[in-house]
Amino acid sequence: MNKKDFPRVHFYDQDFVEIYDRTWAWVADCWTMGGPTSGFEKIKFFYYQQKPVLDVMEQVFSSFFMVYSNRIFPASNGLDALYSLQEPDGAIRNTYNIETGKPIISPDNPEGLILPLFGWAEYNLYHKTANKKRVKDVMPFLKKHYKWLEANFRQTNGLYATPIAASGMDNSPRANARFLVDFNAVMAMNALYISALGDILNDKEISFQYKRDYFSLKTRINSKMWNPEDGFYYDLDGNEAQVRVKTIGTYWLLLAEIPNEERAEKLVQKLKEPSCFGTENPFPTLSADHPDYDKTGNGYRGSVVPAFTFMVIKGLEKYNFYEFARDCAIRHLYFVLDSMHANNENNEDSASAAAAAGRQKEHNQKEHKPMVWSAYQPQQEGKARWEGHPDWPLPNYLPFCGLTSITLMIENIIGLYISLPRKTVDWIIPNLEIMGIENLSLKRNMVTILSSKSGRGWEIHMESEKLYYFTINVLNKKKKTLPIPSGKCSMLIDKI
């Protein structure tokens, strides 16, 4: 097996395989280093070329697909660059200038605040790399950042008060909201994952302290933000009254494992309802029954943002909705594919049609390649729109789109879940199809797992250099864990 190549995916729809391969080719061109006075001038990291900044959300989410590059690309360098800029009080700002290392602050977010996702990212990196030393090295940064958030944004009621922009959804129609359900959910999730990282280090103090914080925040979210009448969690205003606007941000709660099973069922039901979040392209940033919902997107008032769709799908896994999660991943990827070559100005009104045609012609002359976007329309193919923001959504925005074409492709569409520390690969197969992965690096072990149909029935072929443990779950009817030895082997699904 070739150890210096990306993993190859196999799937019955060749378009899915092609966009997976194309994404890795695009990613190869998106690497830079900071300017000589930036503070991270020696760190080579992934970035978005059309917006040359060091951005927290971009670095966190891109780490979730970089871990599948077989170490050809470093997954954690961008996070390390951000840690290098941490201020003495623990602050890490949302966005930094690549040349100078100075934070870029907007008036609507004076502290440069963004969702605190570092704990989640580091936990995922650990399970894909088994690098325990890194957990030890980054823990001081995570703890200091957590304490900064706690000292500056936690209120006497135990919840965190932040600006709307801190949610990553700038124009979301929740103007009266002071205690955002998504920020508080992510803060709880941050505590949960820092506690889990403490367990990895066998540090009982860290484990206990952050787990206690997690349960404290979980209790407050469940008691104050849940609306039993609507079956939904809402933001709170300054008087702790619920702001009854349904946004996709509520679904961070699933990832944070905050709702009980009954409440989770009600949240998931809304993901299936076309009048709520169950649009053709899952999932819009604003519920379709809200007066401000716009089927062309209008920023975060209906657009489908791949990072938030990824978040919802990962949350569905926490509550074992694997089949629904896979269906949503496939639907979303089809919309990404259908929009790659679409005339993305097809929703302009007639008054601007000529201008749109001119822009499209100029665009076609400059670009002879398909495009992926930072946001899509929820009810038809094509990029989203935002009136007054002609440069949005961002073209070929890989920091988010790589989540769909690489991570969801491997983890949800093919169905492989990998943990290097545990030496385990779980394969959840909801449908018997020709699919699998080839040349996947599990640290120093190259693995191939493929399913195909032969004269003897459905068969799984495996090749490995070292022992690992393989759990197969077929159609939720057959589940078995087997030690897979080095070399080649195969198994018949009917014999499991």
MOZIJO-V434534 format. One record per residue. N is the residue number from 1. RES is the residue in one small letter. PHI is phi in whole degrees, 0 to 359 (NA if undefined). PSI is psi in whole degrees, -180 to 180 (none if undefined). Layout:
BEGIN
n=[N | N]
res=[RES | RES]
phi=[PHI | PHI]
psi=[PSI | PSI]
END
This chain:
BEGIN
n=[1 | 2 | 3 | 4 | 5 | 6 | 7 | 8 | 9 | 10 | 11 | 12 | 13 | 14 | 15 | 16 | 17 | 18 | 19 | 20 | 21 | 22 | 23 | 24 | 25 | 26 | 27 | 28 | 29 | 30 | 31 | 32 | 33 | 34 | 35 | 36 | 37 | 38 | 39 | 40 | 41 | 42 | 43 | 44 | 45 | 46 | 47 | 48 | 49 | 50 | 51 | 52 | 53 | 54 | 55 | 56 | 57 | 58 | 59 | 60 | 61 | 62 | 63 | 64 | 65 | 66 | 67 | 68 | 69 | 70 | 71 | 72 | 73 | 74 | 75 | 76 | 77 | 78 | 79 | 80 | 81 | 82 | 83 | 84 | 85 | 86 | 87 | 88 | 89 | 90 | 91 | 92 | 93 | 94 | 95 | 96 | 97 | 98 | 99 | 100 | 101 | 102 | 103 | 104 | 105 | 106 | 107 | 108 | 109 | 110 | 111 | 112 | 113 | 114 | 115 | 116 | 117 | 118 | 119 | 120 | 121 | 122 | 123 | 124 | 125 | 126 | 127 | 128 | 129 | 130 | 131 | 132 | 133 | 134 | 135 | 136 | 137 | 138 | 139 | 140 | 141 | 142 | 143 | 144 | 145 | 146 | 147 | 148 | 149 | 150 | 151 | 152 | 153 | 154 | 155 | 156 | 157 | 158 | 159 | 160 | 161 | 162 | 163 | 164 | 165 | 166 | 167 | 168 | 169 | 170 | 171 | 172 | 173 | 174 | 175 | 176 | 177 | 178 | 179 | 180 | 181 | 182 | 183 | 184 | 185 | 186 | 187 | 188 | 189 | 190 | 191 | 192 | 193 | 194 | 195 | 196 | 197 | 198 | 199 | 200 | 201 | 202 | 203 | 204 | 205 | 206 | 207 | 208 | 209 | 210 | 211 | 212 | 213 | 214 | 215 | 216 | 217 | 218 | 219 | 220 | 221 | 222 | 223 | 224 | 225 | 226 | 227 | 228 | 229 | 230 | 231 | 232 | 233 | 234 | 235 | 236 | 237 | 238 | 239 | 240 | 241 | 242 | 243 | 244 | 245 | 246 | 247 | 248 | 249 | 250 | 251 | 252 | 253 | 254 | 255 | 256 | 257 | 258 | 259 | 260 | 261 | 262 | 263 | 264 | 265 | 266 | 267 | 268 | 269 | 270 | 271 | 272 | 273 | 274 | 275 | 276 | 277 | 278 | 279 | 280 | 281 | 282 | 283 | 284 | 285 | 286 | 287 | 288 | 289 | 290 | 291 | 292 | 293 | 294 | 295 | 296 | 297 | 298 | 299 | 300 | 301 | 302 | 303 | 304 | 305 | 306 | 307 | 308 | 309 | 310 | 311 | 312 | 313 | 314 | 315 | 316 | 317 | 318 | 319 | 320 | 321 | 322 | 323 | 324 | 325 | 326 | 327 | 328 | 329 | 330 | 331 | 332 | 333 | 334 | 335 | 336 | 337 | 338 | 339 | 340 | 341 | 342 | 343 | 344 | 345 | 346 | 347 | 348 | 349 | 350 | 351 | 352 | 353 | 354 | 355 | 356 | 357 | 358 | 359 | 360 | 361 | 362 | 363 | 364 | 365 | 366 | 367 | 368 | 369 | 370 | 371 | 372 | 373 | 374 | 375 | 376 | 377 | 378 | 379 | 380 | 381 | 382 | 383 | 384 | 385 | 386 | 387 | 388 | 389 | 390 | 391 | 392 | 393 | 394 | 395 | 396 | 397 | 398 | 399 | 400 | 401 | 402 | 403 | 404 | 405 | 406 | 407 | 408 | 409 | 410 | 411 | 412 | 413 | 414 | 415 | 416 | 417 | 418 | 419 | 420 | 421 | 422 | 423 | 424 | 425 | 426 | 427 | 428 | 429 | 430 | 431 | 432 | 433 | 434 | 435 | 436 | 437 | 438 | 439 | 440 | 441 | 442 | 443 | 444 | 445 | 446 | 447 | 448 | 449 | 450 | 451 | 452 | 453 | 454 | 455 | 456 | 457 | 458 | 459 | 460 | 461 | 462 | 463 | 464 | 465 | 466 | 467 | 468 | 469 | 470 | 471 | 472 | 473 | 474 | 475 | 476 | 477 | 478 | 479 | 480 | 481 | 482 | 483 | 484 | 485 | 486 | 487 | 488 | 489 | 490 | 491 | 492 | 493 | 494 | 495 | 496]
res=[m | n | k | k | d | f | p | r | v | h | f | y | d | q | d | f | v | e | i | y | d | r | t | w | a | w | v | a | d | c | w | t | m | g | g | p | t | s | g | f | e | k | i | k | f | f | y | y | q | q | k | p | v | l | d | v | m | e | q | v | f | s | s | f | f | m | v | y | s | n | r | i | f | p | a | s | n | g | l | d | a | l | y | s | l | q | e | p | d | g | a | i | r | n | t | y | n | i | e | t | g | k | p | i | i | s | p | d | n | p | e | g | l | i | l | p | l | f | g | w | a | e | y | n | l | y | h | k | t | a | n | k | k | r | v | k | d | v | m | p | f | l | k | k | h | y | k | w | l | e | a | n | f | r | q | t | n | g | l | y | a | t | p | i | a | a | s | g | m | d | n | s | p | r | a | n | a | r | f | l | v | d | f | n | a | v | m | a | m | n | a | l | y | i | s | a | l | g | d | i | l | n | d | k | e | i | s | f | q | y | k | r | d | y | f | s | l | k | t | r | i | n | s | k | m | w | n | p | e | d | g | f | y | y | d | l | d | g | n | e | a | q | v | r | v | k | t | i | g | t | y | w | l | l | l | a | e | i | p | n | e | e | r | a | e | k | l | v | q | k | l | k | e | p | s | c | f | g | t | e | n | p | f | p | t | l | s | a | d | h | p | d | y | d | k | t | g | n | g | y | r | g | s | v | v | p | a | f | t | f | m | v | i | k | g | l | e | k | y | n | f | y | e | f | a | r | d | c | a | i | r | h | l | y | f | v | l | d | s | m | h | a | n | n | e | n | n | e | d | s | a | s | a | a | a | a | a | g | r | q | k | e | h | n | q | k | e | h | k | p | m | v | w | s | a | y | q | p | q | q | e | g | k | a | r | w | e | g | h | p | d | w | p | l | p | n | y | l | p | f | c | g | l | t | s | i | t | l | m | i | e | n | i | i | g | l | y | i | s | l | p | r | k | t | v | d | w | i | i | p | n | l | e | i | m | g | i | e | n | l | s | l | k | r | n | m | v | t | i | l | s | s | k | s | g | r | g | w | e | i | h | m | e | s | e | k | l | y | y | f | t | i | n | v | l | n | k | k | k | k | t | l | p | i | p | s | g | k | c | s | m | l | i | d | k | i]
phi=[NA | 282 | 272 | 246 | 217 | 288 | 300 | 260 | 257 | 238 | 204 | 293 | 265 | 294 | 299 | 295 | 293 | 293 | 288 | 299 | 297 | 296 | 298 | 299 | 294 | 296 | 300 | 301 | 266 | 246 | 233 | 210 | 226 | 290 | 295 | 298 | 247 | 283 | 94 | 226 | 290 | 257 | 255 | 270 | 223 | 285 | 207 | 265 | 298 | 283 | 221 | 287 | 225 | 260 | 239 | 300 | 299 | 296 | 289 | 297 | 291 | 294 | 296 | 287 | 251 | 298 | 295 | 262 | 272 | 58 | 65 | 291 | 246 | 287 | 274 | 251 | 298 | 296 | 294 | 296 | 298 | 293 | 298 | 293 | 262 | 300 | 279 | 305 | 275 | 104 | 295 | 231 | 276 | 298 | 219 | 230 | 288 | 295 | 287 | 255 | 77 | 276 | 293 | 255 | 249 | 255 | 300 | 277 | 212 | 297 | 262 | 60 | 272 | 212 | 307 | 280 | 257 | 296 | 300 | 299 | 297 | 291 | 296 | 295 | 300 | 299 | 286 | 261 | 236 | 60 | 267 | 291 | 300 | 297 | 303 | 296 | 291 | 271 | 305 | 301 | 293 | 296 | 294 | 295 | 295 | 300 | 294 | 296 | 298 | 297 | 290 | 256 | 233 | 279 | 258 | 297 | 277 | 87 | 261 | 257 | 257 | 217 | 289 | 303 | 299 | 292 | 277 | 83 | 232 | 304 | 258 | 300 | 281 | 225 | 303 | 275 | 287 | 244 | 252 | 280 | 296 | 289 | 296 | 294 | 297 | 290 | 296 | 295 | 298 | 302 | 297 | 298 | 283 | 296 | 300 | 295 | 293 | 299 | 299 | 299 | 277 | 58 | 259 | 293 | 294 | 297 | 303 | 290 | 300 | 282 | 292 | 297 | 299 | 301 | 293 | 297 | 289 | 301 | 298 | 292 | 298 | 293 | 276 | 256 | 258 | 281 | 245 | 295 | 294 | 268 | 65 | 207 | 261 | 236 | 298 | 241 | 274 | 298 | 264 | 67 | 274 | 289 | 263 | 277 | 240 | 272 | 240 | 293 | 301 | 301 | 282 | 299 | 298 | 294 | 298 | 278 | 57 | 267 | 289 | 285 | 298 | 295 | 290 | 299 | 302 | 291 | 295 | 293 | 301 | 290 | 288 | 262 | 274 | 301 | 280 | 237 | 247 | 272 | 286 | 303 | 260 | 278 | 227 | 292 | 288 | 230 | 302 | 294 | 268 | 277 | 303 | 270 | 298 | 233 | 290 | 266 | 110 | 47 | 70 | 261 | 246 | 147 | 298 | 260 | 255 | 308 | 295 | 284 | 297 | 302 | 301 | 297 | 297 | 293 | 292 | 299 | 299 | 301 | 251 | 66 | 270 | 294 | 292 | 295 | 300 | 293 | 301 | 292 | 297 | 294 | 299 | 296 | 294 | 297 | 294 | 299 | 296 | 294 | 271 | 295 | 246 | 288 | 285 | 281 | 257 | 288 | 253 | 291 | 284 | 297 | 296 | 252 | 298 | 295 | 298 | 297 | 297 | 297 | 296 | 295 | 297 | 298 | 298 | 294 | 291 | 280 | 241 | 242 | 219 | 293 | 239 | 249 | 233 | 282 | 203 | 233 | 283 | 276 | 240 | 203 | 293 | 115 | 292 | 287 | 231 | 210 | 302 | 87 | 232 | 295 | 270 | 245 | 285 | 278 | 283 | 46 | 273 | 289 | 306 | 260 | 291 | 298 | 299 | 285 | 281 | 245 | 293 | 295 | 299 | 284 | 276 | 248 | 283 | 280 | 100 | 262 | 237 | 239 | 226 | 292 | 301 | 273 | 56 | 236 | 232 | 257 | 240 | 261 | 250 | 281 | 222 | 281 | 218 | 282 | 194 | 152 | 223 | 230 | 68 | 270 | 272 | 256 | 61 | 255 | 234 | 268 | 233 | 232 | 224 | 224 | 249 | 206 | 254 | 239 | 296 | 267 | 114 | 287 | 226 | 249 | 255 | 226 | 221 | 209 | 267 | 219 | 294 | 211 | 251 | 243 | 250 | 247 | 233 | 256 | 55 | 59 | 247 | 235 | 221 | 207 | 249 | 228 | 281 | 259 | 284 | 292 | 99 | 254 | 205 | 210 | 217 | 270 | 298 | 297 | 267 | 289]
psi=[140 | 119 | -5 | 42 | 162 | 156 | 143 | 136 | 149 | 131 | 150 | -26 | 108 | -25 | -36 | -40 | -39 | -40 | -31 | -51 | -41 | -37 | -44 | -37 | -41 | -44 | -32 | -24 | 3 | 53 | 141 | 178 | 157 | 161 | 169 | -20 | 16 | -26 | -12 | 38 | -14 | 4 | 120 | 121 | 160 | 139 | 169 | 117 | -36 | -10 | 77 | 81 | 164 | 111 | 132 | -52 | -41 | -43 | -40 | -54 | -36 | -26 | -25 | -20 | -23 | -28 | -14 | 14 | 8 | 37 | 14 | -39 | 137 | 129 | -22 | -1 | -39 | -37 | -40 | -37 | -40 | -42 | -34 | -19 | 4 | 134 | 162 | -31 | -1 | -6 | 137 | 120 | 163 | -45 | 141 | 149 | 128 | -37 | -42 | -21 | 9 | 142 | 146 | 112 | 135 | 153 | -31 | 0 | 69 | -20 | 2 | 44 | 144 | 167 | 127 | 88 | 8 | -42 | -43 | -47 | -43 | -36 | -42 | -43 | -40 | -43 | -17 | -13 | -21 | 30 | 90 | -32 | -37 | -40 | -44 | -41 | -36 | -16 | -43 | -37 | -43 | -43 | -43 | -41 | -42 | -45 | -35 | -45 | -44 | -43 | -31 | -21 | -11 | 132 | 176 | -22 | 2 | -5 | 165 | 129 | 123 | 161 | 159 | -38 | -23 | -13 | -12 | 7 | 85 | -50 | 24 | 133 | 69 | 49 | -34 | -4 | 134 | -39 | 100 | 132 | -36 | -43 | -43 | -37 | -44 | -34 | -40 | -43 | -40 | -46 | -41 | -43 | -33 | -39 | -44 | -37 | -35 | -40 | -40 | -37 | -1 | 35 | 99 | -31 | -47 | -46 | -48 | -46 | -48 | -29 | -36 | -44 | -40 | -50 | -33 | -47 | -38 | -44 | -43 | -41 | -45 | -34 | -30 | -30 | -15 | 134 | 104 | -29 | -43 | -16 | 44 | 155 | 138 | 158 | 163 | 147 | -173 | -23 | 10 | 24 | 143 | 135 | 103 | 67 | 122 | 114 | 163 | -17 | -27 | -27 | -3 | -24 | -33 | -45 | -34 | -2 | 44 | -44 | 149 | 177 | -38 | -45 | -37 | -40 | -41 | -39 | -43 | -35 | -36 | -24 | -17 | -15 | 122 | -26 | -3 | -99 | 3 | 49 | 170 | -44 | 109 | 138 | 136 | 153 | -19 | 140 | 138 | -15 | 5 | 141 | -29 | 0 | 136 | 122 | -11 | -2 | -61 | 61 | -127 | 35 | 35 | -17 | 151 | 116 | 119 | -36 | -39 | -34 | -42 | -45 | -45 | -44 | -41 | -33 | -38 | -36 | -37 | -28 | 20 | 27 | 57 | -41 | -43 | -41 | -42 | -42 | -42 | -39 | -43 | -45 | -44 | -42 | -34 | -39 | -39 | -45 | -46 | -25 | -10 | -34 | 6 | 152 | 100 | 4 | 13 | -2 | 8 | 150 | 169 | -30 | -30 | 11 | -41 | -44 | -40 | -42 | -40 | -43 | -42 | -40 | -46 | -41 | -44 | -33 | -36 | -38 | 122 | 41 | 153 | 157 | 140 | 155 | 161 | -14 | 147 | 163 | 148 | -20 | -4 | 166 | 159 | 159 | 155 | 171 | 158 | 107 | 131 | -1 | 75 | -22 | 5 | 141 | 166 | 131 | 147 | 49 | 86 | -30 | -31 | -41 | -27 | -25 | -40 | -52 | -18 | -62 | -51 | -32 | -47 | -48 | -33 | -42 | -47 | -41 | 26 | 130 | 123 | 136 | 111 | -42 | -35 | -9 | 44 | 146 | 120 | 132 | 111 | 111 | 100 | -22 | 140 | 109 | 163 | 110 | 171 | -168 | 147 | 138 | 41 | 129 | 119 | 82 | -106 | 25 | 119 | 131 | 141 | 131 | 117 | 141 | 142 | 165 | 127 | -175 | -20 | -2 | -165 | 132 | 143 | 125 | 135 | 144 | 134 | 153 | -21 | 166 | 138 | 171 | 128 | 123 | 123 | 134 | 106 | 117 | 25 | 19 | -33 | 127 | 131 | 143 | 129 | 143 | 125 | 115 | 171 | 154 | -161 | 143 | 170 | 160 | 145 | 129 | -36 | -22 | -4 | none]
END
